[in-house]
Each structure stands twice: as C-alpha cells, then as structure tokens.
Amino acid sequence: MNTAVGMLFPGQGSQFVGMGKDYYDAFPEARDVYRAANDALGFDIAELSFSGDMEELTKTKNAQPAILLHSIAVLAVLDARGVKPAVVAGHSLGEFSALVAAGFFRPMDALRIVRRRGELMYDAGVKRPGTMAAIIGLDEAAVEACVREAGGVVVVANYNSPAQFAISGDVDAVERACEVCKARGAKRALKLPVSGAFHSPLMEPAVDEFRGFLGGFSASELRVPWVANVTGDVVPDGSRVLDLLALQLKSAVQWTRSMRAFVGVHGGASYEVGPGAVLAGLMKRIVDGSEVASLSSTAALPAA
C-alpha cells in the first residue's frame, strides 16, 4: 500500500560529516545509491560524506553532490516502503533532489548535473568575487529597502521566511547593506561562509553554460507537482523546468511563497528528505500548524 506525502529537500549548508552513514549501514537501497554514485562521479563520495574532512566536504563542488546523494538515498529507502511524494520542493540545490523525486531526472544524471553546477558557481565566484549575508528580524519590505539604500550590486537572494532572508552581491555592497539593516533594527546581519554571491547577478556568467550543460541530459515529465524557487509557484508541466533551473543561479529563492503554494497542494504531514532540519524549522515560521518531520537520520524513521 502506497502513502503519498509532501517532500521538501534541503540545499547547501545542510551538510555534515557522517551524513548518510546510518542509512548506508541499515538499508541495502541506500548502499546501492552510494555505490552507484562513486562510479558515476569517479571518486569516493561515500567516504567523503561519512568520514571526510569538513572543510573539503563544504567546498561547493563536493557539498552539492553529497547533499543530493543523501536525499536520493533516503528517497530510495522511502520508495521501497511505499512512501511516495504528493508534491515536492527543494531549496536551491534541493530542487534537483525534488526533481529526482518527481521523476524528472534520473538519480545519477542529477548527481552529475549538480557536480557541474557546483563547479560553475565556484568559477563564477572566482571571476567576480562576492559574498552573502543572513538578515534576521526585519520584514520583506524593510530588507528590500535596506538593499536599495546600500546601493551597488546587492540583492535579496533568499526569502526564507517572513523574518529571515539572505542578501548577496559584491562584498562592499553586502557589507553596507548589513550596516543599514542593523541600523533599521535587524536582530542579526551576518556574513555567510560562502565562495560566491549565489542567487545574484554575479552568477550571470554561469547561467548560459549551465543551461547548455542541462540540455545534454534526457528528462521525463513531472509525475507530481513541483514548486519552483524562481517563481514560488507550482509548475504545471516539464516544459520550463530546465530554463528555471538555469535562471535559479542568478535569481532569488522565493521560499516563503513556495511553502504557501506547497501546502496549497498538500496540507498534510510532510517530510524533509536530506541532511539537517532547516526546512522543517522554516515551515513552522511560514505556515501555522504545519507538520514537517526531518529524516536526516534513521532515528526519525519509526516515528515518521
């Protein structure tokens, strides 16, 4: 008997050394995923995920496939037990995990895609250095006003919840925007340890190359509704998926809007499929009474 649930997939920053090891040890489906991934990537990503160096794991080119792989392994475990997605959404990188769950990408294709995505994002950050910062305690209008006042190349990159945002752009512009936000009453305005100005115009050099790279992979139709970061809306079919994934590199993650659309499709209990529990926490701040269980470790499976 199949059970359909909403599924959310985390993005970069959720990685930790040891992630996925308990699934690998407990479930043959997870072992099969990690072994296939080692072959697909040509290096031991399982070893890096389970017992590698945190600094090496956090590098964009490694973190992105490692997080995706954790999500795919958990998906395989759920699927073998009849748990299917009713609607999917992923935060930035997590969109690729979501699209695997929706049947759009084959798992190992998605892994190769995000490995290249990470390389392109890193390269864009080298060519045009930038940074990001978390802003907490101001509303959307106030953060957007602070960014405009700061001037230069700085934008709101993540609309994570009604009072939590990320800004992105040139280093000096982000620093100015942080000072403006603090002066306007932000509880926190803290630079993030990232290698580039993700989801900002500084990622423009990577967009066309990534779009071309995506075109080399075959894809299927969406089997379940997918809520896209760029629009914050349910995507009705697969015709725009690749374009939206390319645009996402330089566009804001409309997560607050996305979660409201998500519960509009499926208002019942949902799972966060992947490492960490960030998205479960954000959902509580966006939709009152929402239920999202993190499946970061096998310990959560019996209750789920």
N, C-alpha and C positions, 0 to 999 in steps of 0.2 A: 504494500500500500504506500503510495507516494504522499508526501506532505510538501506543500508549497509555502515558502516563507520569503519575506523581503531580505535581501542580502546587500550589505554595504562592505566596501573594500578599501582598506587604508592605503595611504601614499607614503612618500619618502619622509623619513623622520621617525617612523614606527619600528625601524629595525633594532634588533638587539642580538648579541652573541648568544647562541643557544636556541634561537627561534627555529621551530620545526622539528627539533631533535626528538621530542616526546611523541610527535605524530609518526616520525620515521621509525621509531622503536616499536610503536604499538600497532601500526597498520600497514599491511602489505601494499595497499593502494598508494600510500604516501611514499613508501620506499621506491615503488615503480616510477613515481613522478620525479623524485630526486635523481635516480639513476639515469633516466632519460634526459634530464636537464644537464647533467655532467657531460653526456655525449653531445648534446646539441650545442653547448657553449664551448666545449673543448678545454674546460678546466673544472676543478672540483669545487663547485659552488656549494655543495652539501657541506664539505669540510669548512669552508669559509663561514657559512651560516651557523654551523653547530659549535665550532671551537676556534674560529679565526680571530684575527686582531680587529678590535672595534674600529680603529682608525681606518683600516683597509676596507672593512665592511661598509663604513659610512660613505666612502667615495661614491659619487653619483653613479658611475658605470657599474659598480657592484651592488649598491643598495637597491637599485631599481629592480634588477632581475631577482635578487634574493627575496625581496618583499613579495613580488609577484609569485615566485615559486612557493612560498609559504601559503599564500592564498589558494593556489592551484592544488596543492597537496590536501588542504582542508576540504576544498570542493570535492576532490576525488573521494575522500572519506565520507562526506555527506551524501554524495550521489550514490555510493554503494549501499547506503542505508535508506534510500528512497526519499531523501530530502532534496527538493528541487527549488529553484528560485521562482518567485512570483513577480518580482521586479528587482532591478539591480541598479546600483550607482556606485561609483568609486571616486575617491578624492585624488585628483591629478593623476599620478601614476596608477592609482587604483582603478581608473577607468579601463585599463587593459585587462585586469583581473575580472572586472564586471562583464566585459565583452567576451571573455572566455566562458563565463557562467551563462551568458545569454546565447552561446553557440555561434557567435560571430567569428571569433578567431580560434584556430586550433592551439592547444596549450603551448607546444614547443615553438610555434610561429610567434606567439605573443612574447615568449621569452627572448627570442632573437630580436624582435622589434624593440623591446624596452632596453635591451643592452645597447642597441644603436642609438636609441633616444637619449640614454644617459651620456653617451659619448658626445653626441651633438650638443646637448645642453652644456656639458663641461667645456667643449671647444668654444661655444658662443661666449661663455663666461671668461675665458682666457682672452679672446679677441676684444671684448668690451667688458672690462671688469665692473661688477655691480654687486649689490647685496640686497638683503631683505630684512624686515623687522616686524616683530609682533606688536600689535597695538591692542590693549585690553582696557575696557572701561568707558569707551566712547561709543555713541551710536553711529550708524552708517553715514548719515548726513554730516556729522561732525568730522569723521575721519576723511571723508571726501573733501571737505572744506580745508582741512589742515594740509592735505596733499596739494591742493591748488595754491594755497598760501606759500608753501615751501618753494614752489617753482622748480624748474629744471625737469629732468626726466625721472619722475617718481609717480607710481600709480598704486591704487588699491589692487592687490594681487589675489587675495583670498577673502571672501566674505564668509567666514567660518561659522559665525553665529551672530545674533543681534548685537553683541558687545565684544566680539573677538574677530580681529582682522589681521591680515599681513599686508605690508606695503613693500614695493620692490622698485629698484631703479639704480641710477648712479649712486655711488657711495655718499658723495657730499649731499645730494638731494635727499636721500633717505635719512641721513643724519639731521638735516634741517627739519624734515617732516617730523622726526621723533621729538625734537625740541618743541616744535609747535604743538604737537599732541600733548606733551607733558604740560605745557602752559595752559592748554584748554581743559586740563583735568583728567587726562588718561591715568589709569592706575599703573599701567606698565607700557613702556615703549622701548623695546629691547631688540637689538640687532641679533639676527639668527646666524648660526654657523653653516652657511651655505656657500657653494662655489660659484654662484652667479645670481643674476636678477631674474629669477624664474617668473613666468606669467607677466612679463612686462615687454615693452617694445625692444629691449635689449636682446631678446631672444629671436628677433626677426631673422637674423642670418640662418637660423636652424630650421625655420618653418618650411621653406620650399624643398630643401634637401630631405627633410623628414617626410614630407608629402610624397616625394618621388620614391623614397625607400618603402613607404607603406604600399605603394602601387605594385610592388613586386610580390605581394602576398595575396593568395586567394582568400576570400571571405565568404561567409554564408549570410543568410538573412537573420535578423534578430528573432529569436524564439520567444523572448519575453520582453516587456517594456524596459528600456534603458533611459535613465535620466542623465542628460549631458551637462558637464561642467560649464561649458561656454554659454549655453542658453538658460540653464536651470529648468528646463522643460523636458517632458517625455518625448523621445524621438520616435516618430511613428513607423519608420522603416529604416533599412540599412543604406539608403542612397547617399546620405550625408555623413555617415559615420567617419570615414577616412578624413574628410575635409575638417570636421570638427576636432578630430584628434590632432591634426597638424596645427590648427588655429589655437588649440588649447595651450601650446607652448608660450604664446605671447598674450593670451587672454586671461582675464580674471576667472578664478574658480567661484562660481555662484552657488556656494554650498547651502546657504540658508534657503534660498529659493528652491534649490534642488530637493532639499529634505521635505519641504512643504508639498512639492509635486509628488515625491516618493510616497508619502503617507496618503496622498490623494488616491494613489493606485492601490496601495496595500496598507491598511491602517492597523493590522495586527502585529504580533511579535515579529521581530527581525533579528538577524544575526550580523555581527561584524566578523567577516571572514578574513583573517590575516593577523599579523602581529599587533599587539597592543589593544587599547580600548579607547583611543582618542575619539573616534566617530560616535561611539555609544555615549560618551560624555557630551559631545556637541549636540547630539539629537535631543537630549534632555533639556538643553537650553533653548532649542528651537521649537519643539513641539511638546506641549504639556501632556504628561501621561504616556509618553512613548515608551516602548519596551524594546531595548536592543541588548542582546547578550553577546559578549565578546567570546570568540572561540580561539583566542590567542594560544591557549594551551589545552591539552586533552582533559585537564581537570574540569573544564566547563562543560564537556560533552554530556555527562549523565543528566545534569540539570536541564540542559538545552533539549 
